[in-house]
Amino acid sequence: MDVSEIIKNRRATPPRFLSKKEIPKKVIEQLLENANWAPTHKNTEPWRFIVYSGDVKQKLAMEIYSFLIDKIDSGEPINFQKVEKFKSDFQRIPVAIAIVLERDPADRVPEWEEIAAVSMAVQNMWLTATEMGFGAFWATPRFLPFLNEILKLKSGQKILGFFYVGNIAMEYPSPGRGDVKEKIEWKD
Ligand SMILES: Cc1cc2nc3c(=O)[nH]c(=O)nc-3n(C[C@H](O)[C@H](O)[C@H](O)COP(=O)(O)O)c2cc1C
């Protein structure tokens, strides 16, 4: 596949379209190596990753579930159905990579630039997974900010979602895109 094909073939494959089959560690290492080559203003390299698989991932699914149920019980506006869905997705997929933003301690660039850099790192992973024939998904449930605590993130770190990777059990159709011509103004 050339780069244009990889870009167009990249899909957000929902967890129910991924199989439970394990993913070789080498594959994940390759995704993360390519993530690490994202562009980054002032070379802050603000991306951090925590890779969950096997029993640790299953245990974390339950811990997050109980933690969020406690939050709901104490009145936090968290959607119970979304918590249940998160747990079953998290248990289903073989690898979940926490996408973590680590702010430059010297605060040399605004946060949005570091979120942009982390997002570009995610796109590198996603395109690499596509080229290697794996499915992937970026999950960003609304309750994400609550998870900074349970994932024991350090100060200056923030979770931006989970990147799920798995074997594609069933192809998920592309939603397509509107015509790019409608998004461009040419000034010539
Ligand atoms: C920052 C970001 C967060 C996303 N979070 C979710 C999510 O929480 N749930 C979801 O169903 N899709 C999520 N998506 C995937 C989009 O729904 C998906 O990219 C869009 O439908 C286009 O499909 P495609 O990526 O297969 O072309 C996210 C995408 C991005 C860029």
The ligand as an SDF file (V2000), in Angstrom:
LIG
                    3D

 31 33  0  0  0  0  0  0  0  0999 V2000
   -9.6860   12.1280   19.1120 C   0  0  0  0  0  0  0  0  0  0  0  0
  -10.6040   11.0460   18.6450 C   0  0  0  0  0  0  0  0  0  0  0  0
  -11.4010   10.3950   19.5580 C   0  0  0  0  0  0  0  0  0  0  0  0
  -12.3010    9.4010   19.1730 C   0  0  0  0  0  0  0  0  0  0  0  0
  -13.0760    8.7980   20.1170 N   0  0  0  0  0  0  0  0  0  0  0  0
  -14.0000    7.9040   19.7370 C   0  0  0  0  0  0  0  0  0  0  0  0
  -14.8360    7.2940   20.6970 C   0  0  0  0  0  0  0  0  0  0  0  0
  -14.7190    7.5270   21.9110 O   0  0  0  0  0  0  0  0  0  0  0  0
  -15.7860    6.4590   20.2690 N   0  0  0  0  0  0  0  0  0  0  0  0
  -15.9470    6.1790   18.9420 C   0  0  0  0  0  0  0  0  0  0  0  0
  -16.8710    5.4330   18.5930 O   0  0  0  0  0  0  0  0  0  0  0  0
  -15.1080    6.6700   18.0080 N   0  0  0  0  0  0  0  0  0  0  0  0
  -14.1470    7.5390   18.3760 C   0  0  0  0  0  0  0  0  0  0  0  0
  -13.3110    8.0630   17.4380 N   0  0  0  0  0  0  0  0  0  0  0  0
  -13.3180    7.5380   16.0640 C   0  0  0  0  0  0  0  0  0  0  0  0
  -14.2480    8.2760   15.1270 C   0  0  0  0  0  0  0  0  0  0  0  0
  -15.5890    7.9720   15.4200 O   0  0  0  0  0  0  0  0  0  0  0  0
  -13.9140    7.8350   13.6960 C   0  0  0  0  0  0  0  0  0  0  0  0
  -12.6070    8.2440   13.4070 O   0  0  0  0  0  0  0  0  0  0  0  0
  -14.8810    8.4350   12.6620 C   0  0  0  0  0  0  0  0  0  0  0  0
  -16.1280    7.8370   12.7690 O   0  0  0  0  0  0  0  0  0  0  0  0
  -14.3870    8.2250   11.2450 C   0  0  0  0  0  0  0  0  0  0  0  0
  -14.2230    6.8490   10.9650 O   0  0  0  0  0  0  0  0  0  0  0  0
  -12.8400    6.3130   10.3860 P   0  0  0  0  0  0  0  0  0  0  0  0
  -11.7870    6.7450   11.3780 O   0  0  0  0  0  0  0  0  0  0  0  0
  -12.9830    4.8260   10.3020 O   0  0  0  0  0  0  0  0  0  0  0  0
  -12.6230    6.9370    9.0320 O   0  0  0  0  0  0  0  0  0  0  0  0
  -12.3860    9.0440   17.8070 C   0  0  0  0  0  0  0  0  0  0  0  0
  -11.5540    9.7040   16.8710 C   0  0  0  0  0  0  0  0  0  0  0  0
  -10.6810   10.6780   17.2930 C   0  0  0  0  0  0  0  0  0  0  0  0
   -9.8030   11.3780   16.2660 C   0  0  0  0  0  0  0  0  0  0  0  0
  1  2  1  0
  2  3  1  0
  2 30  2  0
  3  4  2  0
  4  5  1  0
  4 28  1  0
  5  6  2  0
  6  7  1  0
  6 13  1  0
  7  8  2  0
  7  9  1  0
  9 10  1  0
 10 11  2  0
 10 12  1  0
 12 13  2  0
 13 14  1  0
 14 15  1  0
 14 28  1  0
 15 16  1  0
 16 17  1  0
 16 18  1  0
 18 19  1  0
 18 20  1  0
 20 21  1  0
 20 22  1  0
 22 23  1  0
 23 24  1  0
 24 25  2  0
 24 26  1  0
 24 27  1  0
 28 29  2  0
 29 30  1  0
 30 31  1  0
M  END
$$$$
